[in-house]
Amino acid sequence: MPRREWSIRVSNQRAVRLLQVALNIFESEQAERPINYNPAFSVDRFAGLRIEVFSNEHPPPHFRVSCNGETANYRISDCEQLNGGLSRYYGVIKTWHAENKTRLIEIWNDRRPADCPVGVYREG
């Protein structure tokens, strides 16, 4: 990750120390993240389909299915397709969702970072 430099004037020594602490925390968090960081979490693979949940995603809570270069997103609550292709697999995906919804919710909730715009999933 390229290092960015900032220049600010602060006359208050307490503010200087607070900024240094904040910068050190930020840099240590960035250093802990692997270079090839991928927010995707692979939930399952079956029938050539790959099911993934991504951390730090947009609403509504959803999961992604990919197969042969095509992808589609489905809402966790009812498995409604939000976008993408894969319509020919919808029956298989719907059956999988019915059997694995609780697991999807657990993974979704476990993967949320503190600053995620979408919070934990709660049933109705």
HELIX and SHEET records of a PDB file:
HELIX    1   1 GLN A   13  GLU A   32  1                                  20    
HELIX    2   2 SER A   87  TYR A   89  5                                   3    
HELIX    3   3 TYR A   90  ASP A  110  1                                  21    
SHEET    1   A 5 ALA A  40  PHE A  46  0                                        
SHEET    2   A 5 LEU A  49  PHE A  54 -1                                        
SHEET    3   A 5 HIS A  62  CYS A  67 -1                                        
SHEET    4   A 5 GLU A  70  ARG A  75 -1                                        
SHEET    5   A 5 GLN A  81  GLY A  84 -1                                        
END                                                                             
